[in-house]
């Protein structure tokens, strides 16, 4: 016995399924590549009148009343500031400080300050040399000439060398008017 199942004819693709599949693919491609509308932001005009629940065609008569008394009324203070961006004037200067009366000084003879100090000694201390132990010679320059001397000698006919130290010398004018200490690393040529 042969029991054979009835043979099925080969299945055919139904045309409505093909149309549905093609429509789905077409819709997916169209939404992917279709240009979207640019987002536009609409702003209300700053001069636009905001009305609550009113349509633009209707205007109430109370909105048309001009309140002139509010235009002439004084403005409240802005918490202690004088700034007004619409006024183009200079700020007034601050008040002058009060004048303090000083007691009058008694008139008398002028105080004698004394003679002016002598001018500085315009020599530069260059260094020292010891030709023999205990015998020190100091060297000076006025940026034109070089001078040398021992303690007690007169240099350049105007200055007396009082003492020679390790890093400085003490000099004075020959007439004794003033004394100055000149450091080894200190002063530049004064008279150039």
For each residue, the residues with C-beta under 8 A, 3 or more apart:
1:
2:
3:
4: 7
5:
6:
7: 4
8: 11
9:
10:
11: 8
12:
13: 17 18
14: 17 18
15: 18 19
16: 19 20
17: 13 14 20 21
18: 13 14 15 21 22
19: 15 16 22 23
20: 16 17 23 24
21: 17 18 24 25
22: 18 19 25 26
23: 19 20 26 27
24: 20 21 27 28
25: 21 22 28 29
26: 22 23 29 30
27: 23 24 30 31
28: 24 25 31 32
29: 25 26 32 33
30: 26 27 33 34
31: 27 28 34
32: 28 29
33: 29 30
34: 30 31
35:
36:
37:
38:
39:
40:
41:
42:
43:
44: 48
45: 48
46:
47:
48: 44 45
49:
50:
51: 54 56
52:
53:
54: 51 58 59 60
55: 58
56: 51
57:
58: 54 55
59: 54 63 64
60: 54 63 64
61: 64 65
62: 65
63: 59 60
64: 59 60 61
65: 61 62
66:
67: 70 71
68: 71 72
69: 72 73
70: 67 73
71: 67 68
72: 68 69
73: 69 70
74:
75:
76:
77: 80
78: 81 83
79:
80: 77
81: 78
82: 91
83: 78
84: 87
85:
86:
87: 84
88:
89:
90:
91: 82
92:
93:
94:
95:
96:
97:
98:
99:
100:
101:
102:
103:
104:
105:
106:
107:
108:
109:
110:
111:
112:
113:
114:
115:
116:
117: 178
118: 173 177 178
119: 122
120: 180 190
121: 159 171 173 180 182
122: 119 142 189 190 191
123: 140 141 142 147 155 156 159 171 182 190
124: 140 141 142 143 182 187 188 189 190
125: 138 139 140 168 169 182 183 184 186 187
126: 139 140 141 146 184
127: 138 139 184
128: 136 137 138 139 164
129: 136 137 139 148
130: 133 134 135 136 137
131: 135 137
132: 135
133: 130
134: 130
135: 130 131 132 150
136: 128 129 130 150 151 164
137: 128 129 130 131 148 149 150
138: 125 127 128 148 149 150 161 164 169
139: 125 126 127 128 129 146 147 148
140: 123 124 125 126 146 147 148 149 155
141: 123 124 126 144 145 146 147 189
142: 122 123 124 145 147 156 189 190 191
143: 124 189 191 192
144: 141
145: 141 142
146: 126 139 140 141
147: 123 139 140 141 142 155 156
148: 129 137 138 139 140 155
149: 137 138 140 153 154 155 161
150: 135 136 137 138 153 161 164
151: 136 161 162 163 164
152: 160 161 162
153: 149 150 160 161
154: 149 157 158 159 160 161 174
155: 123 140 147 148 149 158 159 160 161 171
156: 123 142 147 159
157: 154 174
158: 154 155 173 174
159: 121 123 154 155 156 171 172 173 174
160: 152 153 154 155 171 172 173 174
161: 138 149 150 151 152 153 154 155 164 169 170 171
162: 151 152 169 170 171 172 179
163: 151 169 170
164: 128 136 138 150 151 161 169
165: 168 169 170
166:
167: 183 184 185
168: 125 165 181 182 183 184 186
169: 125 138 161 162 163 164 165 181 182
170: 161 162 163 165 179 180 181 182
171: 121 123 155 159 160 161 162 179 180 182
172: 159 160 162 176 177 178 179 180
173: 118 121 158 159 160 176 177 178
174: 154 157 158 159 160
175:
176: 172 173
177: 118 172 173
178: 117 118 172 173
179: 162 170 171 172
180: 120 121 170 171 172
181: 168 169 170
182: 121 123 124 125 168 169 170 171 186 187
183: 125 167 168 186 187
184: 125 126 127 167 168
185: 167
186: 125 168 182 183
187: 124 125 182 183 190
188: 124
189: 122 124 141 142 143 192
190: 120 122 123 124 142 187
191: 122 142 143
192: 143 189
